[in-house]
Each structure stands twice: as structure tokens, then as C-alpha cells.
Amino acid sequence: MRETFLPFTRPDITAAEIDAVTEVLKSGWITTGPRAAELEEAFCEHLGCREAVAVCSATAGMHVLLAALDVGPGDEVITPAMTWVSTVNLIVLAGATPVFVDVDRDNLMVSAEAVAAAITPRTKLIVPVHFAGAVADLDALRRVAEAHGIPLVEDAAHAMGSVYRGTSDRGAAGQGTPVGRTGCAIFSFHAIKNVTTAEGGMLVTDQPELAERVRRLKFHGLGVDAFDRETQGRAPQAEVIEPGYKYNLPDVSAALGLAQLARLEEMNGRRRALAELYLERLAGIAALRPLSTPPWVATHAWHLMIVRVDDAETAVTRDELMAELKKRNVGTGVHFRAVHLQKYYRERFGYRPGMLPATEWSSDRMCSLPLFPAMTPADVDSVIEALEDVLGR
Ligand SMILES: *Cc1c(COP(=O)(O)O)cnc(C)c1O
């Protein structure tokens, strides 16, 4: 058994990150300024996207996006219930109605067919989730969205470094397209994500008008922000063009993000090697079902290593497995408990089990095993050993 506790994740902070943050702290400018602008530019360069707007969380990014698209009462937003609660909470807070579509049981993502079947004249927005570091089938989803003239916004919280292989590249040697290069996507820099700023996020889009409105809405609805005024001497008395929020990303966080972004390939490479080792070793444990990687995923970012405890193969439940692993010094997490069956959503909308079978099947059985860049192959071995100990071979 392991002697030290292995958490399911841990941020990968090196001297480069510490130095970058220290420099900002000593500089005299700690809130949104040159580093935040640099992080936005670095994103555009790294992803090849047109516009990037730094925000204080992906949740904040989704909030301003819903506002920028005027999502409100009478509107429906299509999204999976296998997602983090933030998106659904914001849809409801905007006065709109979430419309859940079930996910594919093998990869936990929505298909274009399922989304198409949920479209009504009230559908205002479609929000697929790139799950665990894989990519949803973007070409097919975009075809459906475009055919109905409905915007599509990708929840890319798990997809920093994920690359999609489009229909035209499939089966060929094509390199694919990084998530975020085209369309509109929101990344998260929360402490557990592949790139972290402790808290933070980035909205990317190829539409300058949308970026402009998001930029304004994330900072009081002003035409220019404090840093622009200071450095460019622009309109010192900037006006409120429309009421906005206060969702800017401070430079302390942005400096951390820049140092992390510079290490993305290295960190994701380690995640990938560990994930491949896991998959090899998990193949010998019939009771555990990992997710499968769809053929359109050119690069998997391996944000999470998810398995489902298959009750056809073992009497051990997911909750028992998590408790037993904890006793053996192995931490786990649940990403995610289905949103539609949480108290508020059951009571407000009358949702009941049976509505979304694949979502619910995984929600009851899934757990995330430890996966983070500083883990070693020996750590993976110790997790497998603990799993075999609890489940039997
Ligand atoms: C983490 C996460 C979010 C929210 O990100 P924050 O930066 O914490 O607001 C949204 N969606 C998914 C799928 C996530 O995992």
C-alpha cells in the first residue's frame, strides 16, 4: 500500500510560475494590465484564434457570453446534463430554460443527432462540452447549428491542448484543428485544469463584434478598461455603454497563466504518457470501464482519467470503491454528478431518473483516478494495485 496520499489532481507549479508571479507582485501593477494583455495575445498565437478575452473564471466567461448573446426568458439552451453545474445555473439565472440532451455512454459527449432532435423554435444557443480532454464532434455539431442559424459555444474547460480532426482530415494524415481556433469556446484555468491561474478563464472567438461586447460586459460595460486608460491615455472618462460585470483577470493570475501556457506541451505530454499506462493496466480489470476516444480526436488533452464501476462485473459500488481507495491513500473525484437530478433541478423542473439513461448510468458509476503531470509511473502502479486489491483481478 502507498505510504503517502495521492490526490486525484495537483497543480503543476515550478520555479518559472513562482518567479513570474513574484515579478508581478514587485512591479507595482498587480491587477489587470500588461500580463493579462500578453496572455490574450499568447492565446491567439498558440491556438491561432482571432480574439481572446481573459476573465476571472470560465463561469464568468459563460455569464458574459449569455449576456452578449441576449439569452433570456423564453429562450432554450441545449446542453448535456453531464457537465459542471455552472453552465446550467447561469442559463437558469438568465431566465432561460436548459434543455438537456443525453450523452454517448462511451465518451460522455453529445452527438449532433441528439442535439438536432432537441432543437425547437425557442432554441437560442447550443453548448456542447469537450469531455475529459477529448473533443466533441465539432463538424457535425456545427452543421446542425448552422442549418438552424443557432450559435454554438464550446465548453472547453477540459480541452486546453485538445485537437479536433475534421471530417476532411479523417483517415488522412491531417494535423487537425486545436479546440478554440475557430468558432467560440470558453476555457477554464481553475486550479484543477490543465493550465491554471488559480482561478481564471479565457473566451475565444473568431467574431470581433462578439469579442468586443464580451470585453465590455466583463468590465462594467465601459468602452475601455483601466489599463488602456493608464497606458494609452485613451478617454480618461470612459462611459458605461451598457451595464456590465466585474470579471477581469488580474495580472498576478495572468503571469501564472503565461508560465503555464509555455509548459502546456510538456505537461500534457506527461498526462498522455500516464493515461496510456493507465489504459494498458486497466484493460486487465473487467469491473472498470474507461471512456473511449472517438476517431475525430487528433490530440487528447487527458484532463481526467475517468472509469465507470460496472455493476455487471462487480458487487462493489462506486461510492464503496472511492472510500476503499481513500483508505489505501488514493484520492478520487466525481466529474460529474448529473445536473438534472440535483435538488434544485428535480424540484424546479420535475426531472426524474430515467430521463437521460446514459448520463445517469455514468453519473452513478464514474470516478476520476489520480492524473496530474508530476505523477510517476510508479504512482499509476500503486493506483492499479489498490484497485485490484478492492475489486479483485
Ligand atoms: C471547471 C469547469 C467549468 C467552470 O470553470 P470555472 O473556471 O471554475 O468557472 C465549466 N465547465 C466544465 C465542464 C468544467 O469542468
PDBQT file of the ligand as one rigid body, heavy atoms in Angstrom, charges set to zero:
ROOT
HETATM    1  C1  LIG A 401     -14.276  23.671 -14.419  1.00  0.00    +0.000 C 
HETATM    2  C2  LIG A 401     -15.427  23.635 -15.371  1.00  0.00    +0.000 A 
HETATM    3  C3  LIG A 401     -16.203  24.777 -15.629  1.00  0.00    +0.000 A 
HETATM    4  C4  LIG A 401     -16.090  26.041 -14.837  1.00  0.00    +0.000 C 
HETATM    5  O1  LIG A 401     -14.839  26.591 -14.785  1.00  0.00    +0.000 OA
HETATM    6  P1  LIG A 401     -14.503  27.752 -13.707  1.00  0.00    +0.000 P 
HETATM    7  O2  LIG A 401     -13.261  28.382 -14.244  1.00  0.00    +0.000 OA
HETATM    8  O3  LIG A 401     -14.299  27.057 -12.411  1.00  0.00    +0.000 OA
HETATM    9  O4  LIG A 401     -15.651  28.693 -13.667  1.00  0.00    +0.000 OA
HETATM   10  C5  LIG A 401     -17.172  24.704 -16.603  1.00  0.00    +0.000 A 
HETATM   11  N1  LIG A 401     -17.408  23.566 -17.283  1.00  0.00    +0.000 NA
HETATM   12  C6  LIG A 401     -16.711  22.443 -17.052  1.00  0.00    +0.000 A 
HETATM   13  C7  LIG A 401     -17.013  21.221 -17.847  1.00  0.00    +0.000 C 
HETATM   14  C8  LIG A 401     -15.713  22.432 -16.070  1.00  0.00    +0.000 A 
HETATM   15  O5  LIG A 401     -15.046  21.301 -15.805  1.00  0.00    +0.000 OA
ENDROOT
TORSDOF 0
